Amino acid sequence: QVAAATGHTVVLVDQSEEILKKSTKGIEESLRRVTKKKFADKPEAGTEFIEKTLKNLTTSTDAVGVVHSTDLVIEAIVENQEIKNELFKTLDKFAPEHTIFASNTSSLQITQLANSTTRQDRFGGLHFFNPVPMMKLVEASVIKTPMTSQKTFESLVDFSKAVGKSPVSCKDTPGFIVNRLLVPYMLEAVRLFERGDASKEDIDVAMKLGAGYPMGPFELLDYVGLDTTKYIIDGWHALEPNNPLFAPSPLLNKLVEEKKLGRKTGEGFYKYK
């Protein structure tokens, strides 16, 4: 959405037409919300903005077919190393030599992903924050792996700015900046609740009113997805098994096992209608 709205030609690729229809509908609704604020006094300009943006956006279920004419690939699939590697390995065979590959991963190491390709010097991270149209930060967009060339680094910074975001630079370290601080904080909130020290409702209220956070840790966990959080913490725990900050949570594991993954399934730490 933000790339199309800033004049870039975008092809959104997913596994089925059904998912793509749902995604397109979501983008249209999001654009309407944006235009209500942005063009409050000029509804005609708002309509024109939506039409122009949607013209820049097409969809496809054929990633290999699309990558032939792409300058930048941004991967934003499931947080699973093997599945991501498989995708990059395939696309690497068909993408032009100049094409830069980037991952929107929030927790995996960019170096490990880059190693599944032959373009380690044209590979970086572009981690956008949810909800992307509202959040100004792109983190890890400019993560320089030891192999990332200066040209790639600058291209990713330029792209981040071109879509209206503020890029921050970070080394290729687990969780980069935000998640390295945020995930242990959310897990610590779960431990606080597990010990019976406070209710999840009171913990959420305390962090919103006391720390000024827009969401409490349990609301945020449900928003992010408990399965995604579990993927992250399990991966970090495997890397550093003795780090207490990365210790898995029995309660989180139990909820994921019960398919209570948060907002997307209607129940996580809270229930949703």
N, C-alpha and C positions, 0 to 999 in steps of 0.2 A: 504493500500500500504506500509506504513512505517513498519508496524508490520510484514507483509509477507517478506519484503526485509531484515529484521533483523532476519530471521530464525524462526519466530513464525507461527504456523499453524492457519490460519484464515478462518472463515466462514462468508461471507458477506450475511446478511439477508435483504431482502426488500419485498415489497408488490406484485411484479409481475416479471415474467421472462424477460419481456420487459425492465423494469427498471434495472434489474441485468445485462442484456446484455450491456446496455448503460454504466453502471458503470464500468464493466470489460473493455470495450473498452477505457473508459477514463483513467483507471489505466494503461493499456498497452501503451497508448500515453504518459502519464506522465512518465512512466518508460523509454521510448525511449529518452525523453528529458533529464532525469537524466543521462542516460548512455552516451549520447553525450558529456556531460561535464566530468563525472566521469571517463569514459574510452575512452577519445579522441584519445589516441595513441594505444589502444588495442580493436578494434571493436569486436574481437572474445570473449574476456572476457565480454564485454558489452552484447553480445547476450546470453552468458551463465548466466549472472546475471539476465536478464529478464526471461529466461526460469525457472531458479531456484525459483525466486520470485513467478511467476505465478503457480508453482507447489504447493506452500504453501497456495494458495488461492482457495477456492471453494465457491459456492454460493448456496443459498437455499431460499425458500419462507416460510419455516416451522420453525419458531423461537422455538417453543416448542420441536420439534423433535431434533433440534440441541443442545439445552441447556443442555441436559442430559450428554454430554461429554465435557463440557466447564469449564475452570478455571476462566476465566474473561469475563464478558459481558460488552461491551461498547455501551451504547444507544446514538444514534445521530439522533433522529427523531424530528418532529416539536416541536417548543418551546411552548408547551401547557401542563399545569400541569395535567389536567385530562387524556389526552391521554397517557402521559408518565406514570402516576400512574397505569393506566389500563394495560399497557404492563408489567411493573415491577411486578404487582400483579399476573399476569398470569405466567410469567417466574419463579417467586419465588416458585410456587407450583411444578415445574418440575426440577429445577436446583439442583445439588448436594449440600450438606451442606457446602462444602468448597468454593463453587463458590463465587467470589467477584463481586458485581454489581457496575458499575460506570456509571455516566451520563456525556455526553459531553455538558450539558447545559451551556449557557453563562450568564443566568440571573436568573434562578429559584433556590429556596433554596434546597440544598441537603437534609436537614433534612425532608422537606415535602415529597420529593420523597422516601426517605428511609422508612418513616412511612407507605408507601403502601405495605411494605414487612415485613417478619418476621426476616430479616437479617440486622437489623440496625447497628450491629457491623461489618458487612462485606459489607459496602456500602460507596462509596466516590464519588468524582467528578474528572473527567479527561477532562479538557477543552483544546482541541487542537486548534491551530490557523490556519486560512486559508492563503495561501495554505499550507496544512500540510507538504508535502515533503520539502518545503523551510523554513518554520518557526521553529525555534529551541525551542520555549517556549511551555511548557505544564503547564497551570495555573489551580489552583483548583484541579489539579490531587491529590494534597495532602491536600485538604481541610479536616480538621478533624471535623466531626460533633461531638457533645458532646458524641455520642454513638460509633464513629469509634474507633475500637481497634488499639493499637499500631502496631500489626501485619499487619492489613489491610493497615494502613498508610505506613508502610515500604514496603509492597508489591507493592503499587501503585507508590511509589518513584522509586523502583527498576525497575518496568516495564517501566516507563517513560525514565529512563536512558538506559534501554536495547534497546529501539527503537531510541536511539540517540538524545533524547530531554533533555532540561534543565528544571526540575520541580521547581516551586516556591510554597511556602506554604501560605495559606490564610485562615482566618476564614470563616464560612458559612454565608457570608454577600451578599446582592443583588449585582450582577455584579462582585463579587470577586474583583480583582485589576484592570485589564485592562478595562473591560466594565464599571466599576463604574466611571472611569475617561473619557472613550471614548464616551459612549452614550450621556451623558450631553453635551459634546463638540460638537458632531454632531448635536444635537438638537439646541444648541446655534447658530450654523452656519445657520440652517434653519430659526431661529428667526431673525437673522441678515438680511437674504435675504427677509424674509416676511415683515420686516419693510422698505425695500427698501434702506438699508444703503450701500449695495454693491451687485454686480451681483454674481450669483453662480460661474461663470467662474473665476472672480477675487478673490473670496474667496478661491477657489481651488488652483489657482496659488500662492496666498499669503502664504497659509499653506505649500505648497510644497517647495517654494523657501525661505520662511522666517523661517519656523520651521523645514525644512528638512524632512517632512513627504513624504513617497513614493506616497501617494494618497491624494487628497484634500478631505474634508468631504463629498461633494456631490458625488464624484466618489466612495468613500468608502460606502456611504449609498446605492448606486445602486449595488455595488458589494455584500454587505451583504444581501440585500433584504429589501425593505421598509416595507414589512409585518412583517419580523423578528424584525426589529427595533420597529415597532408599538407594537408588542406582548410584547417586553421588557419594553418599557416606560409605557404601560398601566398597566402592572403588578406592576411596581414600584410605579406608581401613586396611585394604589389601596392600596398599603402598607403604603405609606406616602403621603396622598393627599395634605398636606400643604407645601411639599417641592417644591420650584419653579424650581429646577433642573429637576424634574420629571413631569413637566406640559406637557400635550399632545400638539401636534402641529396641528392646523387646516389644514395646507397645506399637511403635511404628511398623515393625515387621508383622505383627499380628493384624493390624488394620489392612496392610497391603495384601496379606494372605487371604483376608476376608473380602478382597476386592473393594474395600472402602477407600477409594483413592482421592477423595476430596470433591470439589465442585463438579468435576466432569462425570462422576458416577452418582451424584446426588447425596453422597455421604462420605465424610472423612472424620475429622475430629468433631465437626458439626454436621447437621442434616440440612439439605437444601431442597427446595420445591422446584 
